[in-house]
Amino acid sequence: MTALITRDELKAAIETGSVTVLDTLGGEYYAEQHLPGAVELVPADVDARAPALLPDRDAAIVTYCSNTACGNSGQVADRLTALGYTNVRKYREGIQDWVEADLPTESA
């Protein structure tokens, strides 16, 4: 089971630049809005893109998707862990929680 991160912890990590944030929704959802600095990585692309996108397997990584009902963030986190990434956490509440808290987002 992937460790979780709270909204406040994630906000602080983004502000200090100490985390790589992965948007696991991708496509139009990513283009429309994503967390600041987030990189798109959907479950189907993890094996192919992770080595180049995330070369440091010990770096802090956070996955998120739309909300608690969305499974993408857990799938990506689990796959990264299986590939040897050691510091992966999941923002379970997702972008819905982030937006409802009036925090900033970006668009492509």
Residue, then its C-alpha position, 0 to 999 in steps of 0.5 A: m500500500t502506497a503511503l499518503i500525503t495530505r494537501d498541506e504537505l503536498k502544497a509545501a513540497i510543491e512550494t519548495g520544489s522538493v517533489t515531482v508531482l505526477d498527474t495520472l489522468g492525462g490527456e484532456y484532463y491534464a491539458e485542462q488543469h493540473l497541479p502546479g508543475a505536475v507531469e503527465l504519467v498515465p498507468a499505461d505509460v509508466d514502464a516506458r516513460a518512468p526511467a527517463l522521466l524519473p531517473d532518481r529512484d530515491a526522489a520524492i514522487v507524489t501521484y494524484c488523479s481526480n478524487t478518492a474514487c479514481g484508481n489511476s494514482g494508486q496504479v501508477a504509485d504501485r507500478l513505480t514502487a514495483l520498478g524500484y522507486t523508494n519514495v512514492r506517495k499518493y494524494r488520495e483526494g486528488i485535484q478535486d480536493w485541491v481545486e475546492a481548497d482554492l489552490p492554484t492549478e495550471s493548464a497546458 
